[in-house]
Amino acid sequence: MKPAYLRNPRLETITTRLLSCEASTEGRYLVELEDTIFYAEGGGQPADGGRINEARVLDVRKQGGRIIHSVDRPLRPGPVELILDIDRRRDHSQQHTAQHLLTRLASDRLGWTTIGFGIGETLSHIDFDIRNPTAEKLRLLEELAAVEIRAARPVQLRWVDPEEMARLPVRSRRLPEGLEGKIRLVEIEGVDLNTCGGTHVENTAELESICLVETESMHGGTRVNWVAGGRVRRRMAEREEVLAEIRRLTGAPDRELTSIIELKLSQLREARAGLRRMREELGASVALRLRSEDGAVIGHHLEDREMLPGLASALAGSEGNKIYLLLADDGSFALALEAGVSGSAEELGPLVAGALGGKGGGRDRLFRGKTSQAEHFEAAISALKAQLGRPPG
């Protein structure tokens, strides 16, 4: 017997029997029922949701001819009530029927062949065998779909024998491996006839609208992302919230937002360039001051971590025989050796990293790393001084 979701896709609740309930390794429970109104994931469409008694249905999948429901709590075998999440079902039905419509229109009117399809949480997609479709062609496809939505064409389900299907103008004749008996067809009257086991609306007016959102290049073609039905309204509401916030921040109307944002980004780039020049000038000044200090090992704290790389590079390999240990406010540190220091960063760097409880790497005159124990800075200075005081060998 076919499950209830195929016999009568309009059912929202039924009473049936729970046959088994087993704990899974993911902290969920796997339930098998005598009958079910919950569509099992397949053909690019996600599974239905809802409840089995007090348990929430998390997933539904076919496994070796069985339909297994994943739920969030254990249930006892016996009579159970199934309640469908009708909003989730409606959304998936809108997306799936929209895919049938878009695929057929793209094929008949634009010559595009569908090579893949999927319904995501927020976007659905169709993969076409064409590259770089123009904006004009995409808008045409959207408008062609709008015409069929306004026509409120009936969407009907029927079961046929393989012999009868062979005589019908079915768009796709690909069938699940091992399928026996009658074949389920979905027809958008006057537009499309296709083999399909998914859920669908009753007429194209229930699609409300279809909006093509964006395209992505992919191997062998182009992915077109789109939304249909309630997703169009939700997406528009979300975008309006974002635009309202941008208008508030910029003080500009919609038509001026692009130019205002471009101006702000240009100003930001200029400010960053100016800040970079200031850091370079300040770093040169700090380097001069540090070189003038007495001692073989000089320690220095930096509040601006962005200055660390440039300052360390300026000190490393410079004329003299001093060692500089620099520590930034985020725990980044650098060991810079002047040209006259005996030893190298490969030798002294690990010593400093160990004293600081950090890690790092380097070679020749410069070693850089990161620590979460900045309080050990003085201990690292002492370790360096002790190392320099040891006789060679």
C-alpha positions in Angstrom: 0.0 0.0 0.0 1.3 3.4 -0.9 1.7 5.8 2.0 -1.0 8.4 2.8 1.1 11.3 1.5 1.0 9.8 -1.9 -2.6 8.5 -1.8 -4.0 11.8 -0.6 -1.4 14.7 -0.4 -4.1 17.0 1.1 -4.3 15.1 4.4 -3.1 17.1 7.4 -3.6 14.6 10.2 -4.3 10.9 10.5 -4.3 8.2 13.2 -2.2 5.2 12.5 -0.1 2.6 14.5 3.5 3.0 15.6 5.3 -0.3 14.7 8.8 0.4 16.2 10.9 3.0 18.0 14.7 2.6 18.3 17.3 5.0 19.8 19.8 6.2 17.2 23.4 7.1 17.8 22.6 10.9 17.4 20.4 11.1 20.4 17.3 10.8 18.2 14.7 8.1 17.9 13.9 6.2 14.7 10.2 5.4 14.2 8.5 3.2 11.7 4.7 3.6 11.2 2.0 1.6 9.6 1.1 4.6 7.5 2.3 8.2 7.2 1.4 11.6 5.9 5.0 12.8 6.2 6.8 13.1 2.8 10.2 11.4 2.9 13.2 13.4 1.5 13.8 12.7 -2.1 14.1 14.2 -5.6 15.6 17.4 -4.4 12.8 18.1 -1.9 13.4 18.1 1.9 11.2 16.0 4.2 8.1 17.1 5.9 7.9 18.1 9.5 5.2 17.9 12.2 4.4 15.7 15.2 3.8 12.1 16.1 1.8 12.5 19.4 4.1 14.7 21.5 7.3 13.9 19.5 8.6 16.4 17.0 9.4 15.0 13.5 13.0 16.0 12.6 13.5 14.1 9.4 11.9 11.4 7.2 13.9 9.1 4.9 13.4 6.0 2.8 15.6 3.0 3.8 15.3 -0.2 1.8 11.6 0.2 1.1 10.8 1.4 4.6 10.0 5.0 5.7 11.9 5.9 8.8 10.9 9.0 10.9 13.5 10.6 13.1 11.9 12.1 16.2 13.2 14.0 19.3 11.8 11.6 22.0 10.9 8.0 22.4 7.4 6.7 21.6 5.6 3.5 22.6 4.2 1.2 19.8 0.5 1.5 19.4 -2.0 4.0 18.1 -0.5 7.5 17.4 -1.8 10.7 15.9 0.2 12.4 13.1 -0.1 16.1 12.6 1.6 17.7 9.6 3.5 21.0 9.7 1.3 22.5 7.0 3.3 25.7 6.6 6.5 23.6 5.8 4.5 21.4 3.4 3.0 24.4 1.6 6.4 26.0 1.3 8.0 22.9 -0.2 4.9 22.4 -2.5 5.3 25.9 -3.8 9.0 25.5 -4.5 8.6 22.1 -6.1 5.8 23.2 -8.4 7.7 26.4 -9.3 10.6 24.2 -10.3 8.4 22.2 -12.7 7.2 25.4 -14.2 10.6 27.1 -14.6 12.2 23.9 -16.0 9.5 23.5 -18.7 9.4 27.2 -19.6 13.2 27.4 -19.8 13.3 24.4 -22.0 10.5 25.3 -24.4 11.1 29.1 -24.7 14.9 29.5 -24.0 16.3 26.1 -25.0 17.8 25.5 -21.5 18.0 22.0 -20.1 17.7 21.4 -16.4 20.6 19.2 -15.0 19.9 19.6 -11.3 17.5 20.9 -8.7 17.2 21.4 -4.9 15.2 23.2 -2.3 17.2 24.9 0.4 16.1 26.5 3.7 16.0 30.0 2.1 16.8 29.6 -1.6 15.9 27.0 -4.2 18.0 26.3 -7.2 17.9 24.9 -10.7 21.1 24.0 -12.6 20.9 24.7 -16.3 23.3 23.5 -19.0 24.0 27.0 -20.2 26.7 29.5 -19.3 26.4 33.1 -18.4 22.6 33.7 -19.1 21.9 37.4 -19.7 19.8 39.5 -17.4 17.3 39.9 -20.2 16.8 36.1 -20.5 16.5 35.7 -16.8 13.8 38.5 -16.6 12.0 36.9 -19.6 11.9 33.5 -17.7 10.6 35.3 -14.6 7.9 37.0 -16.7 6.9 33.8 -18.5 6.4 32.2 -15.1 4.3 35.1 -13.9 2.0 34.7 -17.0 1.3 31.0 -16.0 0.8 32.0 -12.3 -1.9 34.5 -13.3 -3.5 31.9 -15.5 -4.2 29.7 -12.4 -3.6 26.5 -14.3 -4.7 23.4 -12.5 -2.0 21.1 -11.1 -3.2 17.5 -11.2 -1.8 14.1 -10.0 -2.5 10.8 -11.7 -1.2 7.3 -11.8 -0.5 5.5 -15.1 0.8 2.1 -16.3 4.2 2.1 -18.1 2.4 1.3 -21.3 0.2 4.4 -21.0 3.1 6.6 -20.0 4.9 5.6 -23.2 2.1 7.2 -25.2 2.1 10.5 -23.2 4.3 13.6 -23.8 6.1 13.1 -20.5 9.0 15.6 -20.0 11.2 13.2 -18.0 11.0 9.5 -18.1 13.7 8.8 -15.5 12.3 6.5 -12.8 13.6 5.2 -9.5 15.6 2.0 -9.8 13.4 -1.0 -9.1 10.1 0.9 -9.4 7.2 -1.5 -10.2 3.5 -0.9 -10.9 1.9 2.4 -11.7 3.8 5.6 -12.2 2.9 8.9 -10.6 2.6 11.9 -13.0 2.3 15.6 -12.1 0.6 17.8 -14.7 0.5 21.5 -15.0 -2.5 21.8 -17.3 -1.4 22.9 -20.8 2.2 23.4 -19.7 4.0 20.4 -18.3 3.6 16.6 -17.7 6.3 15.0 -15.6 7.1 11.9 -13.5 7.4 13.1 -9.8 6.8 11.8 -6.3 7.0 15.1 -4.6 4.4 17.5 -3.2 2.7 20.2 -5.2 0.1 23.0 -5.1 -3.3 22.5 -6.6 -3.0 25.3 -9.2 -0.4 27.7 -10.3 -2.1 30.7 -8.6 -1.0 29.2 -5.3 2.6 29.8 -6.3 1.8 33.5 -5.7 5.0 34.7 -7.4 8.5 33.5 -8.5 11.6 35.7 -8.2 15.0 34.8 -9.7 17.5 36.0 -7.2 21.0 35.3 -8.5 23.2 33.1 -10.6 26.4 31.1 -9.9 28.8 29.7 -12.5 29.3 25.9 -12.0 31.0 23.2 -13.9 29.0 22.5 -17.0 26.5 25.3 -16.6 24.8 27.8 -14.4 23.0 27.6 -11.1 20.0 29.9 -10.9 18.8 30.6 -7.3 15.2 31.6 -6.8 12.3 31.9 -4.4 8.6 31.2 -4.8 5.4 31.8 -2.8 5.8 32.9 0.8 9.5 33.0 0.5 9.2 36.0 -1.9 7.4 38.0 0.7 9.7 37.0 3.5 12.8 37.8 1.4 11.3 41.2 0.5 10.5 42.0 4.1 14.1 41.1 5.2 15.6 43.2 2.4 13.4 46.2 3.3 14.6 46.0 6.9 18.2 46.0 5.8 17.5 48.9 3.4 15.8 50.9 6.1 18.8 50.5 8.4 21.2 51.5 5.6 19.0 54.6 4.9 19.1 55.5 8.6 22.9 55.1 8.7 23.6 57.0 5.5 20.7 59.5 5.6 20.2 58.9 1.8 17.2 57.7 -0.2 17.3 54.3 -2.0 18.4 55.8 -5.4 21.4 57.4 -3.8 22.5 54.5 -1.6 25.0 53.0 -4.1 26.8 56.3 -4.7 26.8 57.1 -1.0 28.3 53.6 -0.1 30.9 53.9 -2.9 31.9 57.3 -1.5 32.1 56.0 2.1 34.2 53.0 0.9 36.6 55.4 -1.0 36.9 57.5 2.2 37.6 54.4 4.2 40.3 53.3 1.9 41.9 56.7 2.0 41.7 56.7 5.8 43.3 53.3 6.0 46.1 54.4 3.7 46.7 57.5 5.9 46.7 55.4 9.0 49.2 53.0 7.4 51.5 55.9 6.7 51.2 57.2 10.2 52.1 53.8 11.6 55.1 53.6 9.4 56.3 57.0 10.6 55.6 56.2 14.2 57.3 52.8 13.8 60.4 54.5 12.4 60.4 56.9 15.4 60.0 54.0 17.9 62.8 52.1 16.2 65.2 55.0 16.6 64.3 55.3 20.3 64.7 51.6 21.0 68.1 51.6 19.3 69.3 54.4 21.5 68.4 52.5 24.7 71.1 50.9 26.8 71.3 47.1 27.2 71.8 44.0 25.1 68.1 42.9 25.4 65.4 45.6 24.9 61.8 44.8 25.7 58.9 46.9 24.4 55.1 46.8 24.7 52.8 48.0 21.9 49.2 49.0 22.3 48.7 49.0 18.5 49.3 45.4 17.3 49.2 46.6 13.7 52.6 48.3 14.3 54.3 45.0 15.3 55.2 43.6 11.9 56.7 46.8 10.5 58.6 47.7 13.7 60.0 44.2 14.0 61.1 44.2 10.4 62.8 47.6 10.8 64.8 46.4 13.8 65.7 42.9 12.5 69.1 42.8 10.7 69.9 46.5 11.4 73.4 47.5 12.4 74.3 46.7 16.0 74.3 43.8 18.4 71.0 44.2 20.3 68.0 41.9 20.7 64.5 43.3 20.8 61.5 41.5 22.2 58.2 43.2 21.2 54.8 42.3 22.6 51.5 43.6 21.3 48.2 44.0 23.2 46.7 40.9 21.6 49.5 38.5 22.6 51.4 38.7 19.4 55.1 38.9 19.9 58.3 39.3 17.8 62.0 38.7 18.5 64.2 40.9 16.3 68.0 40.4 16.2 70.4 43.1 15.0 73.1 42.0 12.5 75.9 41.8 15.1 74.1 39.4 17.4 75.7 36.0 17.6 73.0 33.4 17.2 69.8 33.3 15.1 66.1 33.5 15.4 65.9 29.7 14.9 68.0 29.3 18.2 66.6 32.1 20.4 63.0 32.2 19.1 61.9 28.8 20.6 63.5 29.9 23.9 61.3 33.1 24.0 58.2 31.2 22.9 58.7 28.6 25.6 59.2 31.3 28.3 56.0 33.0 27.1 54.0 29.8 26.9 53.4 30.5 23.2 54.2 29.3 19.7 55.8 30.8 16.7 58.3 30.5 13.9 61.0 32.4 12.1 64.5 32.4 10.7 67.7 34.4 10.5 67.1 37.7 12.3 63.3 37.6 13.0 60.9 35.3 14.9 57.2 35.9 15.4 54.6 34.2 17.5 51.5 34.4 19.7 51.0 33.9 23.4 48.1 34.0 25.9 50.5 34.5 28.8 51.7 38.0 28.3 52.4 38.3 32.1 55.5 36.1 31.4 57.1 38.9 29.3 59.8 39.8 32.0 60.6 36.1 32.4 61.2 35.9 28.7 63.6 38.9 28.9 65.4 37.2 31.7 65.7 33.9 29.7 67.2 35.8 26.8 69.7 37.6 29.1 70.7 34.3 30.7 71.1 32.6 27.3 73.4 35.4 26.1 75.5 35.1 29.3 76.3 31.5 28.7 79.7 30.7 27.2 79.6 29.3 23.6 79.4 25.5 23.2 
